[in-house]
Amino acid sequence: MPALPSLEELLESAHVVSLPMRVKFRGIMERETLLLRGPLGWGEFCPFPEYDDDESSRWLAAALEAGWMGFPAPLRDAVPVNATVPAVPAERVPEILARFGRVDAVKVKVAEHGQELADDVARVEAVRSTLPDAAIRVDANGGWDVHQAVEALGKLSAVGLEYAEQPVPTIDGLAEVRRRLAAAGTPVLIAADESVRKEEDPLRVARAGAADLIVVKVAPLGGVRRALDIVHQAGLPAVVSSALDTSVGIRAGLALAAALPSLPYACGLGTVSLFASDITLDPLVADDGAIQVRDAVADPGLLEEYAASAERRDWWLERLRRVHAVLAGKQHPLFTVS
């Protein structure tokens, strides 16, 4: 077990960048991230600004695993991925999908604040019209209550849904949605995302019988090895997804997907296509519906071109100092603390 890298080592290797998005996603048009270069490769530290230091410490652990430990041996050399359609007007759907090339699955964001169910239905129908044979899954990010979820999924299921991701915010709510959908004969599987990665106990959703499958993301769960252990203990099918990462973060997601014994669903790792630019000259984007498992190396010119302002760099470096201190104060399964 390697020693936790010192703060000084991390500060020396840190690059803070701000990358423009092609379309608003999660309410932002610029994605800031802090990249770290370790002896074994690049790691990415990019918890969203509202996350506290304790939650962010898992993201730092994942970045350090990538750069200082490397990844488990892969079982496959390519990972199938889905396209992602943000909560855009229905008329923009063909434009968004065109950026992903050929795909067999599409994740559609729904339950956006300020929008109506009719907007969701129109967006999903536009996806079905554009890609008649694609598997469609919707992601509500916990934006509905139980009644709204059952109503919405009843209507959306008319176009054929592979599954619905986190329709309601709580584990009890997920279980109730599953029960009501089954009673109504609505054929929609339930996937848990936030109820895995934001819970103190990521296995509670499985024990509660609240989901048919789980969505796992490397950074929020603390690294590839911890995510693999969670999937094994949960005993449910898993979909590997990203947290709006650059290619460096996607590389970690690919490592997880490549190491899973079973990969029954296309993964949500195609999100680099939502960026107007990346930090590598060879971005990890899909080719014919899959991404080849390969390393992501940050390009010095792109790191300089998209360097964040001095003020934002200072903000991220101060955050790195605080979160490193949190991580150093824990008994961590990946690193020893001297």
Secondary structure, 3 states (H helix, E strand, C coil): CCECCCHHHHHHHEEEEEEEEEEEECCEEEEEEEEEEECCEEEEECCCCCCCHHHHHHHHHHHHHHHHHCCCCCCCCEEEECEEECCCCHHHHHHHHHCCCCCCEEEEECCCCCCCHHHHHHHHHHHHHHCCCCEEEEECCCCCCHHHHHHHHHHHHHHCCCEEECCCCCHHHHHHHHHHHHHHCCCCEEEECHHHHCCCCCCHHHHCCCCCEEEEEHHHHCCHHHHHHHHHHHCCCEEEECCCCCHHHHHHHHHHHHHCCCCCCCEECCHHHHECCCCCCCCCCCECCEEECCCCCCCHHHHHHCECCHHHHHHHHHHHHHHHHHHHCCCCCCCECC
